[in-house]
Amino acid sequence: MDAETKSLTSTRRNLVIVRAGDNSLHRGWGADVSECEFDLIVSYYGTDPSSFRQPYENRVDYKGGKWDGIHALFSQRPDLLDRYQYIWFPDDDLEADRTTIEAMFAKMRRLDLHIAQPALTLDSYFSHLPFLRCKSFEFRLVDKIEIMAPCLRADVAAKMLPLFKESMSGFGLDSLWTRLAAQNLGRSAVFDALPVRHTRPVGVHLATAMLKSGRTPHDEYRQLASQYGFGEFFPLSYEAVDRKGRRWRSKPMIGLRMVADYLLDRKAFRQVNRLMKLLWRLLRRQYSKSVDLSQIILKP
């Protein structure tokens, strides 16, 4: 890792850490604006050492996966967990803007969340349908947050940090970080009103990097699932606030509203050929599956 990272001296309480390759989109996120309300650190895994060294950037170099790279950064800079209140860990292929990112941090404080994420636009590449933007809602309380763009409160990131070290993919982490407190209901959300766009097929760089390591994302998932006793990853939306400020508390009704919205906007989907099967799966789970946000104690 490059040890010549310049010191962050701002008093901002929000931090963005992006694991960036040569085609990273983070330059469009607005961190170069002087009145920006977040700091940015680029953890670079690409091949061109002259890339991404602009005046506003702090950059460190580390090959490997996303989460082991983030662990390496915190190992070098443990002070970051004390300096910042919230830290966003986006993939580098997200189209976002400064206004959306700042609004995300502000909402996390207002709602006193432990972890959250922006929704994805309907034309995004995606892995899990419930993380796509549902236009009826301002935000939804969910039992899981995926690894693509989680925003963690710093103390949650600190608890998860030992698990980052051995995880290139992050698979399995997303079933743990919503369940670390004694009371987890109401502490994790997806922001429908603050969508970002995922521009590339899921997991392309990751698959290449992990092949060299002899591991697979599913190996990492199975290891954590066996250790902590969780099953299939499928996010449930158990409460929501709509655009008129009304709170929804019926999981089946939230599911019906999501399905209706997605059907009405189905022409916007990039992966529309999968839609009907995924909608049925979403509705069935919203009706039949129970939310489990019981506390998980991480093992040393």
C-alpha positions as CSV (number, residue, x, y, z in Angstrom):
1,M,0.0,0.0,0.0
2,D,1.2,3.5,-0.8
3,A,2.1,5.1,2.5
4,E,2.4,8.6,1.1
5,T,-1.3,9.4,1.4
6,K,-1.8,13.1,2.3
7,S,-3.4,13.8,5.6
8,L,-7.1,14.6,5.7
9,T,-7.5,17.9,7.7
10,S,-11.1,18.8,7.2
11,T,-13.7,18.8,10.0
12,R,-16.3,16.9,7.9
13,R,-18.0,14.0,9.6
14,N,-18.8,12.1,6.4
15,L,-16.4,9.9,4.5
16,V,-16.6,8.1,1.1
17,I,-14.1,5.3,0.5
18,V,-14.1,3.9,-3.0
19,R,-12.2,0.9,-4.2
20,A,-11.3,2.3,-7.7
21,G,-10.0,0.8,-10.9
22,D,-8.9,2.6,-14.0
23,N,-12.5,3.2,-15.2
24,S,-13.8,4.4,-11.9
25,L,-16.7,6.9,-12.0
26,H,-15.9,8.6,-8.7
27,R,-14.8,11.8,-10.3
28,G,-18.4,12.6,-11.1
29,W,-19.4,12.5,-7.4
30,G,-18.6,16.1,-6.6
31,A,-15.9,15.6,-4.0
32,D,-13.8,18.3,-5.7
33,V,-16.2,21.1,-4.8
34,S,-14.9,23.2,-1.9
35,E,-18.1,23.3,0.1
36,C,-18.7,19.5,-0.3
37,E,-19.9,17.9,2.9
38,F,-17.9,14.7,2.6
39,D,-14.3,13.6,2.3
40,L,-13.1,11.1,-0.3
41,I,-10.4,8.4,-0.2
42,V,-9.6,6.4,-3.3
43,S,-8.3,2.9,-2.6
44,Y,-6.9,2.1,-6.0
45,Y,-6.5,-1.4,-7.4
46,G,-5.8,-0.4,-11.1
47,T,-2.7,-0.6,-13.2
48,D,-1.8,3.0,-13.9
49,P,0.0,4.6,-11.0
50,S,-0.4,8.1,-12.5
51,S,-4.3,7.8,-12.3
52,F,-6.5,9.5,-9.8
53,R,-4.0,11.8,-8.1
54,Q,-5.9,15.1,-8.3
55,P,-5.5,17.8,-5.7
56,Y,-8.7,16.9,-3.8
57,E,-8.0,13.2,-3.7
58,N,-6.4,11.0,-1.1
59,R,-5.2,7.8,-2.7
60,V,-3.8,4.5,-1.5
61,D,-2.8,1.6,-3.7
62,Y,-3.8,-2.0,-2.9
63,K,-4.5,-5.0,-5.2
64,G,-7.1,-7.5,-4.3
65,G,-10.8,-7.4,-3.5
66,K,-13.1,-4.7,-2.2
67,W,-13.3,-5.5,1.5
68,D,-9.8,-6.8,2.1
69,G,-8.6,-3.6,0.4
70,I,-10.8,-1.5,2.8
71,H,-9.4,-3.5,5.8
72,A,-5.9,-2.7,4.6
73,L,-6.7,1.0,4.4
74,F,-8.1,1.0,8.0
75,S,-5.1,-0.9,9.2
76,Q,-3.0,2.0,7.9
77,R,-5.4,4.7,9.1
78,P,-7.3,3.5,12.2
79,D,-7.9,7.2,13.1
80,L,-10.6,7.3,10.3
81,L,-13.0,5.4,12.4
82,D,-12.8,8.0,15.2
83,R,-12.8,11.0,12.9
84,Y,-15.9,10.2,10.9
85,Q,-19.5,9.4,12.0
86,Y,-20.7,7.8,8.7
87,I,-18.7,6.1,6.0
88,W,-20.0,5.1,2.5
89,F,-18.4,2.2,0.7
90,P,-19.6,2.4,-2.9
91,D,-18.5,0.3,-5.9
92,D,-16.6,2.4,-8.5
93,D,-19.1,1.9,-11.3
94,L,-21.9,3.9,-9.7
95,E,-23.2,7.0,-11.3
96,A,-24.0,9.4,-8.5
97,D,-23.8,13.1,-7.7
98,R,-22.8,15.3,-4.7
99,T,-26.4,16.2,-3.9
100,T,-27.6,12.6,-3.6
101,I,-24.6,11.6,-1.5
102,E,-24.9,14.5,0.9
103,A,-28.7,13.8,1.2
104,M,-27.9,10.2,2.1
105,F,-25.6,11.2,4.9
106,A,-28.2,13.7,6.2
107,K,-31.0,11.1,6.1
108,M,-28.9,8.7,8.0
109,R,-28.4,11.2,10.8
110,R,-32.1,12.3,10.9
111,L,-33.3,8.7,11.1
112,D,-30.5,7.6,13.4
113,L,-29.6,4.6,11.2
114,H,-26.8,2.2,11.6
115,I,-26.6,1.2,8.0
116,A,-28.3,2.2,4.7
117,Q,-27.9,2.4,1.0
118,P,-29.3,4.4,-1.9
119,A,-31.7,2.6,-4.2
120,L,-30.6,1.7,-7.7
121,T,-32.3,3.2,-10.8
122,L,-34.5,0.8,-12.8
123,D,-32.0,0.8,-15.7
124,S,-29.2,-0.4,-13.4
125,Y,-27.5,-3.8,-13.5
126,F,-28.6,-5.5,-10.2
127,S,-28.5,-8.6,-8.2
128,H,-31.5,-8.1,-5.9
129,L,-34.7,-6.6,-7.1
130,P,-35.9,-5.1,-3.8
131,F,-32.9,-2.7,-3.9
132,L,-34.2,-1.0,-7.1
133,R,-36.0,2.3,-6.6
134,C,-39.7,2.1,-5.8
135,K,-41.2,5.4,-6.8
136,S,-44.1,5.3,-4.3
137,F,-41.7,5.4,-1.3
138,E,-39.3,7.9,0.2
139,F,-37.5,5.1,2.0
140,R,-38.0,1.5,3.2
141,L,-36.8,-0.2,6.3
142,V,-35.2,-3.4,5.3
143,D,-33.5,-6.3,7.1
144,K,-30.5,-6.5,4.8
145,I,-28.2,-4.1,3.0
146,E,-26.2,-5.3,0.0
147,I,-22.4,-4.9,-0.5
148,M,-22.6,-2.7,-3.5
149,A,-23.0,0.7,-1.8
150,P,-23.5,0.4,2.0
151,C,-23.2,3.4,4.2
152,L,-22.2,2.4,7.7
153,R,-22.1,4.3,11.0
154,A,-18.4,4.2,12.0
155,D,-18.9,2.0,15.1
156,V,-20.7,-0.6,12.9
157,A,-17.8,-0.5,10.5
158,A,-15.4,-1.0,13.4
159,K,-17.3,-4.1,14.6
160,M,-17.2,-5.5,11.0
161,L,-13.6,-4.7,10.3
162,P,-12.0,-8.0,11.4
163,L,-14.3,-9.8,8.9
164,F,-13.3,-7.5,6.1
165,K,-9.7,-8.8,6.3
166,E,-10.5,-12.3,4.9
167,S,-13.3,-11.2,2.5
168,M,-12.6,-10.2,-1.1
169,S,-16.2,-10.4,-2.2
170,G,-18.1,-9.3,0.8
171,F,-20.6,-12.1,0.3
172,G,-22.1,-12.9,3.7
173,L,-21.1,-9.6,5.3
174,D,-24.4,-8.3,4.0
175,S,-26.3,-10.8,6.3
176,L,-24.4,-9.6,9.4
177,W,-24.0,-5.9,9.5
178,T,-27.8,-5.2,10.0
179,R,-27.8,-7.4,13.1
180,L,-25.0,-6.2,15.4
181,A,-27.0,-4.2,18.0
182,A,-29.2,-5.5,20.8
183,Q,-32.1,-3.7,19.0
184,N,-31.9,-3.6,15.2
185,L,-35.5,-2.8,14.1
186,G,-35.7,0.6,12.4
187,R,-31.9,0.8,12.0
188,S,-31.3,-0.1,8.3
189,A,-33.0,1.4,5.2
190,V,-32.9,1.8,1.5
191,F,-33.5,5.3,0.2
192,D,-35.9,5.1,-2.8
193,A,-35.8,8.9,-3.2
194,L,-32.0,8.9,-3.6
195,P,-31.2,6.5,-6.4
196,V,-27.9,5.9,-8.0
197,R,-27.2,4.0,-11.3
198,H,-25.1,0.8,-11.4
199,T,-23.5,1.0,-14.9
200,R,-21.8,-2.4,-15.3
201,P,-22.6,-6.1,-15.0
202,V,-22.3,-7.3,-11.5
203,G,-19.1,-8.9,-10.3
204,V,-16.9,-8.8,-13.5
205,H,-13.7,-7.5,-11.8
206,L,-14.4,-9.4,-8.7
207,A,-14.6,-12.8,-10.5
208,T,-11.3,-12.2,-12.2
209,A,-9.5,-11.1,-9.0
210,M,-10.9,-14.0,-7.0
211,L,-9.9,-16.6,-9.6
212,K,-6.3,-15.7,-8.9
213,S,-6.8,-16.3,-5.2
214,G,-8.4,-19.7,-5.6
215,R,-11.6,-18.5,-3.8
216,T,-15.1,-17.8,-5.0
217,P,-17.7,-15.4,-3.6
218,H,-19.9,-18.4,-2.8
219,D,-17.1,-20.0,-0.8
220,E,-16.9,-16.9,1.3
221,Y,-20.7,-16.8,1.8
222,R,-20.9,-20.5,2.8
223,Q,-18.1,-20.0,5.4
224,L,-19.8,-17.1,7.1
225,A,-23.3,-18.7,6.8
226,S,-21.9,-21.8,8.5
227,Q,-20.2,-19.8,11.2
228,Y,-23.2,-17.6,12.1
229,G,-26.2,-19.6,11.0
230,F,-27.9,-17.5,8.4
231,G,-29.5,-18.7,5.2
232,E,-30.3,-17.4,1.7
233,F,-29.8,-13.7,1.1
234,F,-33.1,-12.0,0.3
235,P,-34.0,-8.5,1.6
236,L,-37.4,-7.9,3.1
237,S,-39.0,-4.5,3.3
238,Y,-40.9,-4.4,6.6
239,E,-41.8,-0.7,7.0
240,A,-41.8,2.2,4.6
241,V,-42.6,5.9,4.3
242,D,-44.3,7.0,1.1
243,R,-43.9,10.3,-0.8
244,K,-46.8,11.8,1.2
245,G,-45.1,11.1,4.5
246,R,-47.4,8.2,5.4
247,R,-45.9,5.2,7.2
248,W,-46.6,1.7,5.9
249,R,-46.3,-1.1,8.4
250,S,-47.8,-4.1,6.5
251,K,-45.1,-6.2,4.8
252,P,-47.5,-7.7,2.3
253,M,-48.9,-4.3,1.3
254,I,-45.5,-2.9,0.8
255,G,-44.7,-5.9,-1.4
256,L,-47.9,-5.3,-3.5
257,R,-47.0,-1.6,-3.9
258,M,-43.5,-2.5,-5.0
259,V,-44.7,-5.0,-7.5
260,A,-47.2,-2.5,-8.9
261,D,-44.6,0.2,-9.2
262,Y,-42.1,-2.1,-10.9
263,L,-44.8,-3.3,-13.4
264,L,-45.8,0.2,-14.2
265,D,-42.2,1.1,-15.0
266,R,-41.2,-2.2,-16.5
267,K,-40.0,-0.6,-19.8
268,A,-37.3,1.2,-17.9
269,F,-35.7,-2.1,-16.7
270,R,-32.3,-3.1,-18.2
271,Q,-32.9,-6.7,-17.2
272,V,-36.6,-6.8,-18.1
273,N,-36.5,-10.5,-19.2
274,R,-36.0,-11.5,-15.6
275,L,-38.7,-9.3,-14.2
276,M,-41.8,-11.4,-13.9
277,K,-40.0,-14.3,-12.2
278,L,-38.4,-11.8,-9.8
279,L,-41.7,-10.0,-9.0
280,W,-43.4,-13.3,-8.1
281,R,-40.5,-14.2,-5.8
282,L,-40.5,-10.8,-4.2
283,L,-44.3,-10.9,-3.5
284,R,-44.1,-14.5,-2.2
285,R,-41.4,-13.6,0.3
286,Q,-43.0,-10.4,1.4
287,Y,-46.1,-12.5,2.3
288,S,-44.5,-15.6,3.7
289,K,-41.0,-14.8,5.2
290,S,-40.5,-13.3,8.6
291,V,-38.0,-10.6,9.5
292,D,-35.1,-11.7,11.7
293,L,-33.1,-8.9,13.1
294,S,-32.0,-10.7,16.3
295,Q,-28.6,-9.7,17.5
296,I,-25.5,-11.6,16.1
297,I,-22.4,-11.5,18.2
298,L,-19.3,-11.5,16.0
299,K,-16.7,-14.1,16.9
300,P,-13.1,-12.8,17.6
